Amino acid sequence: MLPATVFETNRLRIRHLLESDFDAFHEMQSDAEVMRYTTGSSLDEVENRRQLKMCIECYAKPENDFWVWAITRKVDGQFVGTCAITPNDQRAEIGYRLLRKTFWPWLWQGGLQRRGPIRNSPAKTTRDRCLRRCSKRGIG
């Protein structure tokens, strides 16, 4: 069974995280440079297993407001990071983390600097609600 696609651009697919993403997820989360502006430090294997499991379990919660998804390249399915919409002091926060070894070389070869339209979005309501909040605050 294929993982649920949340949305996609011309080059990227945003999908539910899977247990099989652990090796790349752990590599990303244990990279001190990647985690510098999020948790402040890298995370160990036990914590990364706990976090991945929690993210996956959140998909099934009816009133979930904590969404973390895998970012993969459409061309080869390679995991390149995560993106998230999470609660933060009465508003939604959008964030991302990127796996350095797969993302940085790709970025400079035409990766994210050219963005395409979002298509196929089962999480459209959450995303639209977040975008409406941003617009009301004059951010977007």
N, C-alpha and C positions, 0 to 999 in steps of 0.2 A: 504494500500500500504506500502511495506517495504521501509525503507530508503535506499538510494544508498550506496552500499558498495564500498569503495575506494580501500582497500586492507585488507588482513588478514594474521595472523600468525597461528601457531598451537593453541594458546590460546586466541588471541585477534582479534576483528573485528574493523576496522577503517571505520566509516560511516559518512554520512552527519549529522550534528546536526539537531534536531527537536525542535519545541516549547515545546513538552512534556518533553524535557530534562531539562527544566528550574529549577526545584527544586534541582536537583543534581548539575547543573551548578552553580546556585546561592550559594549553600553550599560550593562548591569548591572555587569560586571567592571571597567569603566573609570570607575565612579562611586566617588570616594574615600570618600564617606560609607558606601556599602554595604560596601566592602572594608576599612574601618577596623579591624574586629575579626577579620578573617580573615588576609589577607596583610599588612595594615598600610598598604597603598597601592594605588592603582588600577593596572591592568595595560594594556599597550599592545595594539594590534591583532595584532601578530605573536604575542605570548604568549597572547592569547585564542584565536587560531586553533589554536595548538599544544595548549592545554588542552582545547578542545572536541573536537578530533580524538582526543586521548588518552582522554577520557571515552567517546566513541563506540566506540573500538576495544576498550575494556575489556569491553563487553557480550559479545563473542565469546570471551573467554578462559575456558577451562574452570575454572580455579582462581582466578578473579578475586575479590578481596576489597575492591575499590575501586569503589563504586557511586555514580554521580551521575546524577540524573534531572531532567527538566524538570517544573516545576509549571505547569499551565495551568488557566484557568477553564473549567468545563464549558459555561457559557452561550454563550461565543463562541470558545473555543479559544485565547484570548490567553495568551501566555507571560508569567508573572508572576515566575518565579525558578527556582531549583534547590534540591533537597534531596539529601542524601547520607548514606551509611553508609560510613565509611572506617576503615582500621586506625589505631590510635594506641596505642603502647606496650602491646602484648598485649591490647588490648580494642577494641571497635568504638566509633566516635564518630559521633554523629548531628548533622548540621548543615544549614543552609539559607542561601540568599542570595535577596534579593527585589529585583526591579526597581522602583525607587521610583515612577516615573511611572504605572505600571499598578497597583501594589499598594496604595499608601497611600490613595488616594481610595476604592478598592474596600473596603478593610478597614473603614473607618468606615461603610460602607453595608451591613453585615451579612456581611462576608467571613469571616475566619478565627475570629472570637471564638466562633462556634457550630460545633463540630466534629461530623461525622457518622461513621458506622461505616465501617471499611475494607472494601472489597469487591474481588473479582477480583484476586488477587495471585499472579502467577507467581513473584515474588521472595519468597514467603511463608517459605521455609526460611531465607534470610538474615535477614529481618526477625525471624522467631521466635527464631532463635539469638541475635540481638542483644538482643531483649526478655528472653530467659531470663537472659542475662548480667547485664542491668540488675537483674532481680528478685533474682538470687542476691546481688548486692552491696547489696541493700536500697534501691535507688534507685526501683524502680517497683512 
